[in-house]
Amino acid sequence: MPKTLADGRVKLTALTTKPADVAAITITELGAGTEAACSINKSDYRLSATGSTPITEQEMCRKGEGNTPGPTQYEGSVTPFWYLDETGQPDPAAMEVWDLLKTKGTTLWLVERDGPEEDVDWAEGDEYVVYEVVTDEPQVPTDRFTGFIKRIVPLGVQWKETGVVAAGV
């Protein structure tokens, strides 16, 4: 089987309500979410485990220090673009993703799928990863004057789960 380029193959759906079963999110629940991938800067997108907190405890009779992986740590950051109208004011219809992310303390469930093209609808049997996140205060990027208008939103990742899309409501 050939390798597949990831470019354009990450779907990201933001949910404002926790799915009933995070390991079997339904097509209906995903349909109620906001498609976010086309509003997020891909060059600095990050939702991932960063490693584990080491547990260094071991029996007294052993020499040296033990090192066992403990709780997993996560990090997250997304950079939504701002879409302005011809007068320079936010275009409400295009700012839906920013509006979900702009308030510190907002809890969201970000559902990520690798595989089919991003614009292919969710389907029963699709594998995904879902992250419960809490938004932090948006930040102005260091390249503020060289790129598009955008803000970096740090995310406090609460937990991660994998699952398969289920049919039904």
C-alpha positions, 0 to 999 in steps of 0.5 A: 500500500502506498503512503498517503500525503496528509495535506488536505486530509485532516477533518476537524469538527468542533462540538459545543456539547459533549457527545453521549458516547465519546467512543462512538460519536454519531453522524448526527452529533458530528453534523451539529458541530462546526467544521473548523479545518478551513478556518484554522492555520495548518502550519502551527496546528497542534493537538497531541500528547507530549509525553508522560509524567515519569514515575521514578518510584521503585523498590528500595533493594534496586539500584538507581532510579526507576522510570515508568511512564505515568499520566499522559500530558497533552498540548493544544493550540489552534490559530483561527483566521479572521475574515473581514468584510470590505469595510474591515469589519468581521464577517459574522458568517465567516467568523463562526470558528473564531467565535467558538474559540475567542472566549477564555474558559470555553469547553469544546470537543474537537474531533479529528479524522485523518484519511479521506479528503477534508471535505468528505462528510463524516461516515459510519465507521470513520476512525477519529480522535476526540479531545476535550479542550478548554480555551485560553486567552487568545494571543497576537502572533509574533508575525502579526504584520507579515501574514493574514489577520489571526489569533493563536488560541492555546488549548488546555487539553483535558483528555483524549479518546479514540473512537469510530463514528456510529450511525444514528442520532 
